[in-house]
Amino acid sequence: MHIPDFKLERYFARWEFAAPYLLCSSDIEGWRQKDLLALADADSLARWEGLTLGYTESTGLPALREAIAGLYPGLSPGDVLTFAGAQEAVFVLMNVLLGPGSHVVVTWPGYQSLHEVARATGAEVTLHALREEDGWALDVEALRRELRPNTRLIVVNFPHNPTGALPDAATFEALCALAEERGIYLLSDEVYRLLEYEPRDLLPAAASRFTRGLSLGVMSKAFGLAGLRVGWLASKDAALLQRCMAYKDYTTICNGAPSEVLALMALRAKEQVLARSRALLTRNLALLDGFFARHSQTFHWVRPRAGSVAFPRLLGREPVARFIERLVEREGVLLLPGEVYDFPGNHFRLGLGRDNLPAALERLERFVQQSPRP
Ligand SMILES: Cc1ncc(COP(=O)(O)O)c(C=O)c1O
């Protein structure tokens, strides 16, 4: 398979471990292993201490699948298949479901693999545009018009990367009903799920809603454990999961044994783990609201509704990529230009989940105050 570079990863490869202030990361601040171990229940601690470092079950550690299934009303451990991150799940699922002759509709702007892997399978891809002027809202009627007789898959991602958009429950239900009525699979990339700012905004998971609803989850975002590389697909379509498992024999075969047990610990302590993530987001969002209110001449801010990223816009004539370059050189603060998403205009991605956001924002503020606006 020939596939173009993943622009976001190539961008991070240059800066991620060089810039001290990552103000554009999408994951929540990573847990220290010793802090996570301190939360472990007796059973998972015993698993950790007695762990054998051999191959693991290719469907995923049974206790881990049980803990993951617990996130989805109506699902059982057999409805969960684990992967090395959400990224592998996207790659495998699309290779199983798509190919020449099939058609996919994918929300855009978006995480590149959601449309790039689809295209690389030979499928035709329609990008369903979300627009800033509509508050990045999903338009189900417009999406309905984009469907074709050979549409096999609809891909959405809410809470949305990069805008933080989240439809209301009625809109999400209309989307699920549309996919169900047409017999189309719905890949619902829910990797930022559980990071809603208001508990009432939590949407039902696609996998709980209908058989062709596929929920994509991961430990990287809401749980702050990106380094584990543990993700999953949840679905009541047993035959599809079976095909994905067989495909996985050619990618990673199984998860890393230590990662599975650490993920299990975090899921069993999910109240504490999620409370830490949400507290970080609440603190950081309040700071960002203040910052953007003070700098409304310089930036246009559409407040995210959920998740750990936002997609503001730099006003004025300076290209945002140039602004970002000057900022990282002068202050060591990294932002992500919208061009990494192939998105026109002067947008940039902000990450809301890092511990050092207050210090990064102070530096950004100093930079904005000191640098002449072209
Ligand atoms: C929307 C979306 N889906 C999937 C992924 C992949 O997650 P992971 O890198 O943990 O595999 C990401 C990561 O940023 C993402 O933002």
The ligand as a Tripos MOL2 file, in Angstrom:
@<TRIPOS>MOLECULE
LIG
   16    16     1     0     0
SMALL
NO_CHARGES

@<TRIPOS>ATOM
      1 C1         -9.1950   11.6750   16.3950 C.3       1 LIG1
      2 C2         -8.0900   10.7370   16.6740 C.ar      1 LIG1
      3 N1         -8.2330    9.4420   16.3900 N.ar      1 LIG1
      4 C3         -7.2530    8.5490   16.6240 C.ar      1 LIG1
      5 C4         -6.0680    8.9560   17.1910 C.ar      1 LIG1
      6 C5         -4.9790    7.9350   17.4190 C.3       1 LIG1
      7 O1         -4.7680    7.7160   18.7850 O.3       1 LIG1
      8 P1         -3.4270    6.9840   19.2530 P.3       1 LIG1
      9 O2         -2.2990    7.8500   18.8100 O.co2     1 LIG1
     10 O3         -3.4860    6.9460   20.7160 O.co2     1 LIG1
     11 O4         -3.3920    5.6690   18.6230 O.co2     1 LIG1
     12 C6         -5.8640   10.2920   17.5080 C.ar      1 LIG1
     13 C7         -4.5870   10.7550   18.0830 C.2       1 LIG1
     14 O5         -4.3000   11.9240   18.1650 O.2       1 LIG1
     15 C8         -6.9140   11.2090   17.2520 C.ar      1 LIG1
     16 O6         -6.7940   12.5080   17.5400 O.3       1 LIG1
@<TRIPOS>BOND
     1     1     2 1
     2     2     3 ar
     3     2    15 ar
     4     3     4 ar
     5     4     5 ar
     6     5     6 1
     7     5    12 ar
     8     6     7 1
     9     7     8 1
    10     8     9 2
    11     8    10 1
    12     8    11 1
    13    12    13 1
    14    12    15 ar
    15    13    14 2
    16    15    16 1
@<TRIPOS>SUBSTRUCTURE
     1 LIG1         1 GROUP 0 **** ****
